[in-house]
Amino acid sequence: MDSVLIVSSDKNASEVFVKLLRNEHYSHFSETVSAALAKGLCAEREFGLIIINTPLTDEFGCSFALHLLQNTGAGVVLVVDPDREEMACAETAEQGAMVFARPVDSAVFSKIVRFIAATQNRMNGVRRENMMLHKKLEDIRIINRAKVILMKYLSMTEQQAHRYLEKQAMDLRITRVEVAKNLLSTYDG
């Protein structure tokens, strides 16, 4: 995901981050000055990367970073003054925020941004696989419920019920899940 949200009360810093991120092939940028406005943007769409340049107009930024880490899939970068780095790390690093002290070294920043992008790609793959497995489990549950109905109302054995669902799917040219759903709507619904 190449969409970036920059949350910063300093317009010059925002421009620097945009310039650095364009070199990393990010192309969609949104900017805001407060955590409250940023939460609104995050509710409207997903961002792959969120940079919080502290302090914000309505809070420092650590609690907002934690909110993002718990409620979005975005990579979160927190930029702080050197005297606040330890505190920010203690509050957010365990949850996955990357904390930078000013001035930000552009080479290190670029490496971290690439690392975040690679990690997100892997996480997205895991999420897709997880969703496919959940769907597969749900399909199995539906088919098993249909088998139970066939066994109960039509006195079939489990093998007969299984074969019946397969044959109906082939004959009607639909999936076994669709056959099972039709059975469930007839007998359950």
N, C-alpha and C positions, 0 to 999 in steps of 0.2 A: 504494500500500500504506500503510495507516494504522496500522501496528503499530510501536511504538517500544520500544527497549530503552535504559534509562538505567543506566549503570554508574557508581556513585558510592559512596564510603565515607561520604559526608555526606548523611544522610537529609533535612535541611532543603533542601539544594541540589536533591535529587531532587524534592521537592515543588514547588519553584520551577519546575523544568523542566516538570513535568507541567502546572502551571497555565499556563505560557506556550504549551505545545503544544496544550492544549485550545482555546485561542483560535484555533489554526490548524487546527482540526477533526480532530485526531488523537484517537482514542478508545481504542485498545488499548495499554496500558502494561505493561511488565515491568521490574522493577528487580532489580539485584544489586550486590554490593560488590566483586567481583574479576573479573579477566580470565578466570581459569580457569572460574568459574561462568558467566560470560557466553558463553564458547566452547561450553559445554554447551547453553545455551539456543539459541545460533545453529545448533547441529547438529540441534536438534529442530524448529526452524521458521525462517521468513524474517522479517526485519525491514526496514521501509522506511527507518528512521532509527535510528542508534545514537549516543547521546551518552555520551562518556567524560569524567567529571569527575575530573581528576587531583588528587592521586595516588590510585591504587587500593590495596587492601590487600595485593596480591601483586606489584605492579610499578607503575612510573610511569604507563604508558598508551600511550606512543608505539609501542612494538613491537606492542602489542595492536591499535592503530589500523591499523598496516600489515598485520597479519594479516587484519583484517576487510576492508580494501580489496582485498586479493589474493584472498580466499576467499568473499566475499559480494557481493551487489549493493546492499548498503545504503549510504545516505549516512552519512558519519561526521563527527561534530562532536567536537572535542577542546577541552575547557575547561581552561585552565592559569593559574597565577599569572603576573602580568605579567613577572617576571624570568625565566620559562621560555618565554615566547612565541616568541622568536626561535629557540631550540633546537628547540621542537616544530614550528615552521614548516619549519625546515631538514630535519627528519627525515621529515615526513609530508605537507606541502602539495603536493609534486610528485606524489605518488600520488593526491591528490584529497581529503584531509581538510581540513575547514574548522577553523581554529584560532581560538579566542576567548580573550582575556585577561580575567580577572576584574577588576572586576565586569562581567557581561554586560549590554550595552545591549539591552533587550527589543525595541526597534524594529528594530535591526540584526539581532538574532537571528531575529525573525519574517521579515524579508526573506530571510535566508539559508536558513531552513527552507523557505520557498516556492520559492526557487530550486532547492534540492535536490530537492523534490518534482517540480517541472517537469522537471528533468533526468532524474530516474528514469522519469517517464512516457515521455519521448522514448527513453530507453535500452530500456525494456520494449517499445516499438513496434519498435525495431531488432532486439531479440532475437526477437520473434515473427516478424518478416519473415525473419530469418536461419534460424529453425527451419523455416519454410515452404519456403524455398529449398532447404535441406538435404533435406527430404522429397521435394521435386520432383526433385532430382538423383538421389536413391536410386531413386525410381520409374522414372526414365529409364534408370538402370543395369539395373534388373530387366527392363524391357521390352526393352532392347537384348540382354541375355543370352538372353532367350527367342527373340528373332529369330535370333540366332546358332544356337541349337539347332534351330530350324525349318529354317534354311538348311543346317545340317550333316546332320541326320537325315532330313529330308523333301525335300531338294534344292530348296528354294524360293529365289527371289530375295529380296532385301531388301524390295522392294515387295510381293511376294506374302506374305511373312511379316508385314509391317505390316498389310496388308489382312486377313489371317487373324486376327490379334489383335483388330482392330477389329470384324470380323464376329462373332467368338466373344463378344466383350464385349456387342455389341448383342443377339445371339441369347439369351445366357444372362442378360442384364440385370445384368451385373457390370462392374466397371471393367477396363480393359486390364491394369492392374497385377495384379489378381486372376487374370485369365486367364494372365498371364505367370508368376505364382507357381505356379499349378497345373501349367503346362508344366514349369517348373523342377523341381518336386517329382517329376514323372513321369520326366523324363529325367536329371536330376542326382542325385536323391536316392535 
